[in-house]
Amino acid sequence: MSEVQPETRWNKNSVEIRAAAAVWIERRANSVWSEADQSELDAWIAASPAHLVAYLRADDIWKRADRLRALNRPFLMKSSAEGKSSSESAILKIAAVFIVTALAGVGTAFYFVSPKQQTYSTTIGGRETLMLSDGSRVELNTDTSLRVGSSDGERTVWLDKGEAYFEIAHNPARAFVVMLGDRRVTDLGTKFDIRRDPGRTEVALLEGKARFDDAVNSAQPRHTILTPGDVVMATANSLSLAQEPLRELQNQLAWRSGLLVFEHATLGDVASQYNRYNRTKLIIADAMTAQLTISGTLPTTDIGAFTRMATKLFDLRVEQHEGEVVVSR
């Protein structure tokens, strides 16, 4: 096989990126793949979310082509006089699909948002729903700040703090990227929730597929592909991936309806949740009381609903102070 080297310039247009992705797929399928090759591919993918989306879509097309070849092998045999090799033909087919896809996206590309960033924010206890002009929906939770912008071939938002739920409109020609400081989520037609607190970021995927990149500006970025039920937890020094039942993830999204759902939650955890939504802070006075557990569905901004439940269940004492509600035995 002749050596075909993918382009190393990152500032290609979308059609060229898709063609380069096709070359990567063909090279990986039809040559001895080394660690050096993998490092080179990782660097190309990390250089731009558009590279990642193009590569994943090329890989999907390649796999579907393999399945078709397996099902229709008697009809795919060609004489040597027909011209190009099968690998060259595969590259051209992938590139053609990408070119058609790119052209299909041209008509809608500029409607997403102007290049100038727009900032949206909510107050403590507030919620806001954004309907982006590409059809995507973003719901902002309490005390959240988010910026919306657009760049070459991408739809980009920056979640600076807080929590947001995303339902992304599928557009194979333009990646949807959520930037989280030196971390990044690239969507492939997905529903997911992101919470960003100081020193801690959590990404939960409910539907579809997405890629989470950690330390994108470092020499050795880490990444993982998320599937439904996956929850990534990232701190300054750690990165973990867990699988959660979708029912639990849906419960965590009850804030979209102004509710909090607790299942065997400690009063300490309940207080932490309420304090995200209210300027009046809920204080659990002692460690023993903080370890008591409750289950129930309560309004996010009604601390009184919680204190009434707690006093009824555990015969606790509630004291009102300026800016605080103190619960104790």
N, C-alpha and C positions, 0 to 999 in steps of 0.2 A: 504493500500500500504506500502510495506517495505521502510524504509528510505534509500535512496541511496545518499550519499554525494559525490559531485564532488571533485576530487583531488585538494589540495591547493598548491602543488608544481608547480612553473611556468616553470621549465626547462625541460618539457616533449618534446619528439619528436613529429613530426607532426601527426602520427597516434594516439598517446595517446591524443593529444589535441583535435582531431576530436571526439574521443570516449567520452572525458569529455564534449564536447559541446553537444553531443547527450544526455548525462545524464541530463544536464541542461535543455534541451528542454522538455524531458520527465517529469522531476520533476516539471517544471512550468505548464505543461499541466494537470497533474494528481494529484496535491496537492493544498492545500490552500496556496496561495502565499502571503507572508507578506513583510513589508518594510525591515525587516532584511534580508529576502531572496534576495530582489532586491539589497540591498547594497552589499551583498556577490557576487551576479552575476556581478554587476558593477565593483567591485574590480578585479574579475577574468578577465573580458573583458579588463579593463584598463591596466592589467599587461603586455599585449603583443598584437600588431596588429594581430598576428597569431590567438590569441584567438577570437578576434572580427570577423575575416573572417570565422573561423570555426563555430562560433555561428550563424552568418547570413546565412551561407549555410545550416546548420542543420535545422534552422527555415524554410527556403525555402523548403527543402525536406519534412519536417513534414507537412507543409501546402499542398504541392502537394499530399502527401499520404492521407491527410484528404479528398481532393477533389476526389481522386480515390475511397476511401472507400464509399463516398457518391454516386458516380455513379455506383458502382458495389457491393453494400451492400449484395444482395442475394448470391453473389459468394464468399463472404469473411467470411461467418459464418463457424466456426470450432467446432468440438466436443471437449469436455474436454480431450479426450484421445489423442488429437494431440499434447499435450505437453505444451509449454510455453504460458504465458498470452499474450494478445494483446499488452500491454505496453512493455513487455520484447521483443516481436517480433519487435516492432517499433524501439526500441533502437538498436537491432541487425541489422535491415535493414539500419538504418542511418549510423551506424558504418561501415557496409560493403561498402556502397557507398563511404564513406570517405576514407576507405582503398584503394579501387580501384582508386579513384581520386588521392590519395597520390602516389600510385605506378605509375600512368600514368605520374605524374610530375617528377619522379626520373630521367628519361632520359634527361630532358632539364634543370634540376636545375643548374648544374655547369657551363652551358654555359653563364649565365647572366653576371657575372663579377667576377674577383678574389676577395678574401676577402679584399685585400688592396684597400683603397679608391682612386678614381681618381677625380681630380678637373678640372672643366671647367669654363671658365669665358669669358665675352665679355667686350669690351671697351665701352665708351660712344658713342652712335650711332651705335654700332656693333650688329650683330645678328649671331647666330650659331645654327645649327640643329644637334642633337645627335640621331643616330640610335642605340639603345641598342640591344645587341645580343639576347635578349628574344623577339624581335619584337616591343618593345615599342619605341615611338618617343617623344623626348623632344626638344622643340624649346626655345632657350634663347633669351630674349630681351636685350635691351641696359643696360650696366653697371650691369651685373648679374654674380653672383658666385654660382656654384652648385657643390656638391660632390656626387659621385655615389659609392655605396658599396653594400655588401651583408652580410646577417647574417643568423642565424638558421631559415630556412623556409621562409625567407622574402627577398624581393628586396627593397632596401632602398636608397633614395636620401635625401640630406640635402640642402635646398635652403637657403643659408646664406644671400643673398640680391638680390634685383632686381625682375625680372618677368620671368616666364616660363610657356609655354603651354605644356600640357601632353596628349598624346594619348597612353593609356596603353593596352598592349596585355593581353588578358584574360588568367589567369592561376589559376585555383581553388586551386591548391596545394601550391601556394606561394603568399602571400600578397605583394602588391606594396605600399610602405609607403613613404610619403614625410614629413620630419621633418622640423619644422619651429620654432626653439628655443624650448619653452615649449608647443608648439602646434603641432598637427599631423593631416595629411590627409591620410586616408586609402582607397585605390581604389578598386572597384569591377568591372573592365572592363569599363573604363570611359574616357571621354574627359573633361578636366578642365583646368582653368588658375589660377595661383597664383601670386600675386604681394606682395612682402614683402619690405616695407619701414621702416625706423626707427620709432618705436612706432606704426606701423599700418600694419596689414596683411589683405589681401582680397582674398577670394577664390570664384571663379565663376564656376558653374558646367554646362556644355553644353549637356552632354549625359551620360546616365547610372546612377550610384549611387555611393556615397562615404560617408564616415563618417568623420566628423570634430571633433577632440578632443581638448579642451582648458585646459590649466593648467594641463597637463598630469602628472607632477611630484608632484602635490599637493594632499592633503588628500581628497579633494572633486572635482575631475575633472568634467568638463561639456562636453557634447557631443551633436551633432545633426546629423541626417541622411539627406544628401543633395540629391535632385532630380533636373532634368533639369530646368534651370532658377533660381535656388537658388544662392544667393550671400551672403556669410558670411563676415562681417566686424568686425575685432577684434582689440582692442587697449589694452593698459595696464590695463584699468579699465572698459571696456565695451565689450559686445559681442552682435551683432545684426544679424538677418537673414531677408533678403528681397527677393522678387521675381521680376525678371527683364525679359522683353520680350527677347526671344532668338535672335531676330534681333539686339537689342541693344548690346547684348553680342558679337555677331559676329562683329559688328562695332568696338567694343573695341579691337578686335583681328586683326584689319587691319594692325597693326604693323608687322604681319607675312609677309606681302607683301610690307613692307617699307612705309606704308601710315598711316595717321591719319584721322579719320572721325569725323567731328564736326557737331552736330545738335543743333542749337540755343545755342551754347557755348559762354560764355563770353570771352572777349579778355584776361582777367586775367587767366581763365582756359586754354585757348589756349597757353598762355605764359608758364604756368606750364608744360604743356605737351611737348612743344618744348624744354624746358630746360632740360628734361630728356635725349634728344637725341643729344644735341649739346653742344660743349664747349663754343661757343659764346652764351651768354645768352640774351634772349629776355626780355626787361624791358618795362612794361606799366607804363608811368610816373605818371599818376594821377588816382584817384578812379573813376571819371566819365567815362574816356576812358576805364578803365578796365571792366566796366559794359556793354559796347556795346556788342552785340551778332552777331555771324556769323554762317553760315552753309556751309560746303564744305568738299572736300577730298583733302588733301595736303601731299606732301612727308615729311617724318619724319626729314630729314636732310637739307631741303631747306627752311630756314627762309625767303629768298627773295620771295618765292611764297606767303607766308603769308603777308608780308609787302606790296606787290603789290596789293593783294586783299583788304587789310585794307585801303590803301590810296585811292583806287578807290571807295570803298563803302562809306567811311566816311571822305574823304579828310583830312587824318591825316598826321602828320609830322614824318619823320623817320630820325634819326641821327645815324651815324655809329661811334662808339668809340672802343677803344682797348678792345676786349673781350666782347663787348656789342652792342646790337641794341636797341635804345631807341625809343619808339613810344609815341607820344603825340598829343594833339590838336594843 
